Amino acid sequence: MNQIVEKLGRSGIGEMSRYAAGVGGDLIRLEVGDIDLPPPQVIREALTEAYEEGYTHYPPFGGYPDLIEAIREKLSRENNLDVNPENICVAAGGTVVLFAVFHSLVNPGDEIISVEPNWSHIALMIPLTHGVMKTVRLRADWGFKLDVEELKDKITARTRILLINTPNNPSGAILDKETALEIARLADKHGILVVSDEEYEKYVYDGNQHLSIASVCENAAIMQSFSKSFAMSGFRVGYLVAPKAVVEQAIKVISYAGGYASSISQRCALKALQKASDFPSRTAKEFERRMHLLADGLDQIPGIRCPRPQGSIYVWPDISQLSRDSVEFARFLVRKAGVVTVGGRAFGESGEGFLRISLGSPLTDLKRALERIQEAVHLSE
Ligand SMILES: Cc1ncc(COP(=O)(O)O)c(C=O)c1O
């Protein structure tokens, strides 16, 4: 067996799903980050159209030119980014994009600094690309803002990539312009590529704005995806926007690992951009409602504090007054409330004391989950 693969564990999210399956019963599943709504209606027509138009063969390496053009226009319109087609390539979801960029830049032993807390797949993915993961904290006492001084201390001669994630999964914090400019200066000084995971760019709340670091930093690559923006996680389409030299390498990794998006999915993604550009903001409004309902309800529970996240599709309450062990607290909620969440430690040590609860379920389920959590906490007092 390959030693790196053999040593890889399950993600903290996967562990919770497994634990919940073992407990069984009437569970409300709020551990997985997915959009419960169907994709835009036009996607249904796009599926048949793609079939009838003969998009049933291998797609071109890097993606269909008309999809790349539509992405280019989207980036200019929505992200203040003017790029050329050579700066974009398409893959089977954001996960593949990140994997390809890491693989393209890292030689064995090179370092990737990732923000922490971060999506739990990252810590599993980096070793597979032969990289060494280091972390820089998003500080809870600063509303999960990046500590630039700590970042400076973490940079070494072997640092190749700084991975940021905005809006952040799990905390919901978004990158502010001042921090983005400081990161850009550091990236330039040390020749580091900033990789920005923008999976949740469309999910921003209460008037907050998403800022793509590539609009202020030359040495940046960004990943965006149709999974959350258009509720198309099963279609598997994401894309990379990066300097041409990075895109050229990433296309090789994507292609030779078979990580390209299917031709039919790419045609649907094109249709989403052309005909359903209002879908993401409508969906985000629904998620904003859910977020407020859940955060307001959690705040009423003695011992829980739930600051409103700026973005993402999660709430991230502070449960440190109720438990010293967030993973154990999440298990307690499965057993006593029948509600599945994820203990914050699954997203890195600095997530300890928090709980991640997904907003990807209807309001009625979220209300039921709140009542059950309230009751379980009350009975345990
Ligand atoms: C922060 C973050 N990045 C990337 C992804 C990858 O998603 P996909 O491969 O569906 O684009 C996820 C999925 O949940 C995520 O939470």
PDBQT file of the ligand as one rigid body, heavy atoms in Angstrom, charges set to zero:
ROOT
HETATM    1  C1  LIG A 401     -14.670  25.208   1.690  1.00  0.00    +0.000 C 
HETATM    2  C2  LIG A 401     -14.949  24.203   0.633  1.00  0.00    +0.000 A 
HETATM    3  N1  LIG A 401     -14.155  24.163  -0.446  1.00  0.00    +0.000 NA
HETATM    4  C3  LIG A 401     -14.349  23.289  -1.429  1.00  0.00    +0.000 A 
HETATM    5  C4  LIG A 401     -15.383  22.390  -1.386  1.00  0.00    +0.000 A 
HETATM    6  C5  LIG A 401     -15.525  21.444  -2.552  1.00  0.00    +0.000 C 
HETATM    7  O1  LIG A 401     -16.749  21.373  -3.142  1.00  0.00    +0.000 OA
HETATM    8  P1  LIG A 401     -16.937  20.964  -4.682  1.00  0.00    +0.000 P 
HETATM    9  O2  LIG A 401     -15.857  20.015  -5.034  1.00  0.00    +0.000 OA
HETATM   10  O3  LIG A 401     -18.281  20.360  -4.730  1.00  0.00    +0.000 OA
HETATM   11  O4  LIG A 401     -16.838  22.250  -5.470  1.00  0.00    +0.000 OA
HETATM   12  C6  LIG A 401     -16.231  22.370  -0.274  1.00  0.00    +0.000 A 
HETATM   13  C7  LIG A 401     -17.328  21.397  -0.180  1.00  0.00    +0.000 C 
HETATM   14  O5  LIG A 401     -18.115  21.361   0.717  1.00  0.00    +0.000 OA
HETATM   15  C8  LIG A 401     -16.008  23.298   0.758  1.00  0.00    +0.000 A 
HETATM   16  O6  LIG A 401     -16.768  23.338   1.860  1.00  0.00    +0.000 OA
ENDROOT
TORSDOF 0
